[in-house]
Amino acid sequence: MNQLEIDNNLSLLNNRWKLINNKIQIVIEFSNFDNAFNFMKEIAKECELLNHHPLWTNEYNKLEVILFTHDKGKITDLDFKLARIIDQKLIDLK
């Protein structure tokens, strides 16, 4: 995926997604740990279906998600597919 494709795909995502060190990243803040953890469980199900797993960290109510296709050594369509799923799950929470 070239830079123009990355920029175009990034523009279609929630504006909290950022391109940092050739990876797409988002930080999501929840009201408490339980909500953050439940969101992670929902996303984990989707990750298994896609066979694509994020690098993520959770600290209390904050979740940082970093997407990058390790075996390809770059951002791929799969990363943006998972990012769109995450965005939709965030919309569904509201």
trRosetta pair geometry for C-beta under 8 A, 3 or more apart (Angstrom, degrees):
i j d omega theta_ij theta_ji phi_ij phi_ji
1 5 4.6 -123 -168 93 86 130
1 6 5.6 109 135 -59 113 84
1 9 7.7 -24 -170 2 140 142
1 74 6.5 180 39 136 86 118
1 75 5.5 -75 62 95 133 85
1 76 5.9 168 -16 -115 121 38
1 77 6.9 157 -72 -46 128 64
2 5 5.1 95 55 12 68 103
2 6 7.1 -127 105 -5 35 91
3 6 5.5 -54 -146 37 34 114
3 7 6.1 34 156 -19 67 106
4 7 5.7 -53 -145 38 30 111
4 8 6.2 30 155 -19 64 107
5 8 5.7 -53 -144 37 30 111
5 9 6.2 27 158 -14 64 108
6 9 6.0 -60 -147 41 27 107
6 10 6.0 29 155 -21 65 111
6 19 6.6 80 153 -104 122 140
6 24 7.9 -163 -162 -63 100 110
6 75 5.7 79 -109 82 114 144
7 10 5.6 -55 -143 37 28 114
7 11 6.4 33 156 -26 63 105
7 19 7.9 -52 -88 -29 63 152
8 11 5.8 -54 -153 28 29 113
8 12 7.2 25 151 -18 59 104
9 12 5.9 -60 -161 30 37 111
9 13 7.2 35 148 -24 66 105
9 80 4.5 -62 179 -115 136 148
10 13 5.8 -57 -157 25 40 114
10 17 6.1 -150 -150 110 82 118
10 19 6.0 -49 -100 -45 155 108
10 24 6.6 -161 -101 -115 100 121
12 84 7.7 -13 118 -93 110 105
13 17 4.3 0 113 21 137 147
13 24 7.8 90 26 -173 170 137
13 80 7.5 -125 -59 -145 121 84
13 83 5.4 -33 -113 144 138 122
13 84 6.9 -113 -102 -81 88 63
13 87 5.8 -150 -151 -63 77 143
14 17 5.7 109 71 -14 75 95
14 26 7.0 56 79 -121 119 139
14 87 4.8 -178 -24 -119 107 107
14 90 6.7 5 -66 66 155 152
16 26 5.0 74 116 -142 100 96
16 27 6.9 -118 173 51 116 62
16 28 7.4 103 123 -81 154 68
17 24 5.5 3 -174 -177 108 105
17 25 7.0 147 -153 74 60 33
17 26 4.9 -42 -92 -71 63 103
17 83 6.1 54 -108 -162 147 130
18 24 7.2 158 78 -153 35 58
18 25 5.4 -30 63 65 85 87
18 26 7.3 144 13 -83 73 51
19 22 7.3 12 -178 -104 93 23
19 23 7.5 153 -153 73 55 32
19 24 5.9 -34 -95 -96 62 66
19 25 7.8 138 -107 19 16 81
20 23 6.1 -34 73 64 68 82
20 24 8.0 109 24 -123 71 21
20 25 5.1 -31 32 19 116 131
22 68 7.1 75 120 -118 77 124
22 74 7.0 -72 170 -134 118 65
22 75 6.7 -145 173 -23 73 102
23 66 5.1 21 148 -173 136 97
23 67 6.4 159 -175 71 85 43
23 68 4.1 -56 -116 -56 99 120
23 75 6.9 163 -118 -73 38 101
24 66 7.5 153 81 -155 43 49
24 67 4.8 -18 64 59 93 102
24 68 7.5 162 23 -61 65 70
24 75 6.3 85 -17 -121 99 131
24 79 5.9 132 31 154 121 123
24 80 7.4 81 12 -82 164 66
24 83 6.0 -30 116 -80 143 144
25 64 6.7 -1 -169 -175 104 92
25 65 6.7 167 -148 86 56 54
25 66 4.8 -11 -100 -103 94 72
25 67 7.4 -173 -75 18 45 70
26 64 7.4 176 89 -149 44 51
26 65 5.2 -1 55 53 88 99
26 83 7.5 132 -17 -138 129 96
26 86 7.1 162 49 125 149 144
27 62 6.3 -9 -172 -168 97 104
27 63 7.3 160 -155 83 50 46
27 64 4.9 -19 -102 -99 78 79
27 65 8.0 -179 -82 19 33 67
28 36 7.6 155 101 -124 100 88
28 39 7.3 -115 113 125 145 159
28 62 7.2 153 80 -155 48 54
28 63 4.8 -14 59 62 98 98
28 64 7.9 177 20 -81 67 32
28 65 7.2 24 -1 -3 109 107
28 90 6.9 -131 -126 -101 133 123
29 61 5.9 47 -164 125 71 99
29 62 5.3 -22 -102 -100 72 76
29 63 7.9 -175 -79 23 29 69
30 33 7.8 134 83 -83 121 13
30 35 4.0 -168 173 99 132 112
30 36 4.2 -165 30 -63 140 78
30 39 6.6 -162 -75 -3 140 137
30 61 4.7 -137 67 -169 75 86
30 62 7.6 -167 20 -75 76 29
30 63 7.1 44 -13 -5 109 106
31 35 5.4 62 46 17 82 153
31 61 6.5 -121 95 -143 14 135
32 35 5.4 97 57 11 71 100
32 36 7.2 -133 102 -3 38 92
32 60 7.8 -77 -164 170 45 82
32 61 5.5 -72 -127 -94 12 111
33 36 5.6 -60 -149 39 34 112
33 37 6.0 30 157 -18 71 109
33 58 8.0 97 -144 161 80 115
33 60 5.3 -83 -77 -161 96 50
33 61 5.9 -91 -63 -72 48 62
34 37 5.9 -57 -144 39 27 108
34 38 6.2 28 157 -18 64 108
35 38 5.8 -53 -142 37 30 111
35 39 6.4 33 156 -21 63 104
35 61 7.1 26 61 -138 102 89
36 39 5.8 -56 -154 34 29 112
36 40 6.6 31 149 -20 63 105
36 58 5.7 142 144 -150 125 115
36 60 7.3 102 17 127 155 37
36 61 5.3 180 -37 -147 130 40
36 62 6.9 -7 -116 28 147 12
36 63 5.2 171 -159 -42 103 108
37 40 5.5 -50 -150 34 35 115
37 41 6.6 39 150 -21 65 101
37 58 7.0 90 -83 -177 69 160
38 41 5.5 -49 -151 32 36 114
38 42 6.7 37 151 -19 64 101
39 42 5.7 -53 -153 34 35 112
39 43 6.4 29 152 -14 67 106
39 63 6.7 -125 87 -10 126 162
39 89 6.8 128 -152 140 89 126
39 93 7.3 -12 -98 -79 112 138
40 43 5.8 -57 -146 41 32 108
40 44 6.1 43 152 -30 66 104
40 56 7.1 177 -125 115 109 149
40 58 6.4 -47 -61 -68 148 141
40 63 6.4 -167 -68 -120 101 140
41 44 5.5 -47 -146 28 31 118
41 45 7.1 38 154 -23 60 96
42 45 6.1 -50 -163 24 34 112
42 46 7.2 26 146 -10 63 104
42 89 5.8 151 120 -147 132 140
43 46 5.5 -56 -156 39 43 112
43 47 6.2 49 146 -26 71 103
43 54 7.6 -21 147 15 129 130
43 65 7.8 -96 173 -104 164 140
43 85 7.3 129 -130 118 79 109
43 86 6.1 27 -114 -99 123 87
43 89 6.5 -134 -74 32 84 170
44 47 5.4 -50 -147 32 34 117
44 48 6.6 37 154 -21 64 101
45 48 5.9 -54 -156 32 31 111
45 49 6.7 30 149 -17 63 105
46 49 5.6 -53 -151 35 36 113
46 50 6.3 22 155 -7 68 109
46 82 7.0 139 127 -132 116 80
46 85 5.0 164 179 157 155 150
46 89 7.8 -121 -19 -49 149 135
47 50 6.0 -64 -146 47 29 102
47 51 7.8 91 160 -87 57 8
47 52 6.0 -117 -150 79 70 56
47 53 4.9 75 -180 -101 127 63
47 54 6.7 -103 -104 0 132 81
47 82 6.9 46 -96 -129 73 126
48 51 7.1 22 -170 -75 32 49
50 78 6.6 140 173 -159 121 99
50 81 6.7 164 -127 107 140 123
50 82 6.1 -148 66 -78 171 98
50 85 7.9 -138 -38 -9 139 157
52 69 7.4 -46 -139 -105 111 87
52 78 4.8 -169 -102 165 156 120
52 79 7.5 -145 173 -77 137 48
52 81 7.7 88 52 74 158 110
52 82 5.6 -130 103 -54 125 134
54 65 5.0 -15 171 -159 155 90
54 66 6.3 140 -176 64 94 48
54 67 5.5 -53 -115 -85 97 72
54 82 6.7 -180 -58 144 105 147
55 65 7.7 133 78 -163 52 45
55 66 4.3 -26 71 66 101 107
55 67 7.8 -168 29 -73 77 29
55 68 7.3 -7 7 33 115 99
56 63 6.3 1 -176 -174 117 90
56 64 6.3 171 -151 87 64 55
56 65 4.7 -14 -102 -104 106 63
56 66 6.8 -179 -79 20 52 70
57 63 7.5 169 85 -151 45 48
57 64 5.0 4 52 51 89 103
58 62 7.0 165 -152 88 50 54
58 63 5.1 -11 -103 -103 82 75
58 64 7.9 -162 -73 23 39 66
59 62 5.2 -6 63 60 82 101
65 86 6.5 -158 82 -125 171 162
67 75 7.2 69 116 -126 89 90
67 79 4.0 135 148 -153 117 99
67 80 7.9 149 124 -55 148 36
67 82 5.9 175 -120 78 137 123
67 83 5.9 -110 10 -59 163 99
68 74 7.4 -111 -162 165 84 14
68 75 6.0 -67 -120 -82 63 66
68 79 6.4 31 -82 -99 21 141
69 72 4.2 18 111 33 118 113
69 73 7.6 -33 94 20 79 23
69 74 6.5 -7 57 74 97 48
69 75 6.7 116 10 -135 92 21
69 76 4.2 8 -8 9 150 115
69 78 5.8 89 -84 60 123 118
69 79 5.9 -114 -37 -43 89 105
70 73 7.3 28 -176 -72 32 42
72 76 5.4 65 56 -49 162 128
75 79 5.0 -86 -155 44 77 153
75 80 7.6 70 171 -37 105 90
76 79 5.6 117 56 0 58 95
76 80 7.8 -126 107 7 42 87
77 80 5.7 -60 -155 43 42 107
77 81 6.1 48 147 -27 72 103
78 81 5.4 -48 -145 32 33 116
78 82 6.5 30 156 -14 64 103
79 82 6.0 -57 -152 39 30 106
79 83 6.3 32 149 -21 64 108
80 83 5.2 -49 -141 37 38 116
80 84 6.3 42 156 -22 67 100
81 84 5.9 -53 -152 33 29 110
81 85 6.7 31 149 -18 62 104
82 85 5.5 -51 -150 34 37 114
82 86 6.4 40 151 -20 67 102
83 86 5.6 -51 -149 35 33 113
83 87 6.4 37 151 -20 64 103
84 87 5.5 -49 -148 35 34 115
84 88 6.4 34 153 -19 65 103
85 88 5.8 -54 -149 36 31 110
85 89 6.4 32 152 -18 65 105
86 89 5.7 -54 -148 36 32 111
86 90 6.5 35 151 -21 64 104
87 90 5.6 -55 -153 33 33 113
87 91 6.6 32 150 -18 66 103
88 91 5.5 -51 -150 35 36 112
88 92 6.3 40 150 -22 66 105
89 92 5.4 -50 -146 35 34 116
89 93 6.8 46 151 -30 62 98
90 93 5.7 -46 -157 20 34 116
90 94 7.6 36 149 -24 59 98
91 94 6.1 -53 -167 20 39 113
